[in-house]
Amino acid sequence: MTDLSPLAEAEIIRRARRSEKRFALLGLSVLSLTMLVLLTLIIDFMVDGLGRIDYDFLTSFPSRRPNDAGILSAWVGSVLVMIVTASLAVPLGVAASLYLEEYAPKNLITNLIEINVTNLAGVPSIIYGLLALGLFIQMFGLGQTIFVAGLTLALLILPIIIVATREAVRSIPQEVREAAFALGADKWQTVGGYILPAARPGILTGAIVGMSRAIGETAPIITIGALTFIAFLPPSPVGTEFPFINFDWLGSPFTVMPIQMFNWVSRPQAGFHINAAATGLILLAMTLLMNAGAIWLRYKLRRAMR
């Protein structure tokens, strides 16, 4: 090994620090540009649509007259579709990740599955819509329902949750597993009692990133035939008689906020464009609120682990 002179070592350190400063400046520039675009979008929505948001707008059905139109069926549909999506994607994604990371043997088949899961995260959303159209609607005959919409979006975000969960599980030190085994725990007790709780913040981050993408998706929902004009609500998930849970809403037609927004933007009347801006502002607020809730929950989980 060649000994370096003090001047050479000092020069290497200076180059390393210059590289760090250039990288930090590049990252700050990208972050500033992204925030500027987001801020511009929010300001544009607020200028055009903030004055349109009121109680009647939130509690009225769509109408052919812009001043009477509302987003009641759209935001209710979005919430119900997101419930189905989260109920399907999060448990399946976490279970698949734990199997691949903790139980699956390391061989060629496992490597192929891992590569394909990673590639699926970058597949355009319209492909998932075409898959759902052919498989769920034409082959299985499930219809254009809330359940099919949630199932389609669950397929869309499943690779995201799997990749994020695997990274969270990999970040757990191997010493944690060895300590659990040393205490007499078996494989499942180690995974369920130590690995999974320690990985919860990372899993939650992946889930919320996937849900944030799903709530704004339009292409796969339009592909499976979602309606653009609905003047009624699905049956309530909560019943008045025992067992107080109703699943009829899963088979109901639906619309969601991105489709309602797309429908209004495509119309020539300026009033509908104002409605679209107000809808975009509410959709953005729902996404930010969901992210804020996840960040708060992740913070609480991390504090509980200390």
Disulfide bonds with the S-S distance in Angstrom:
none
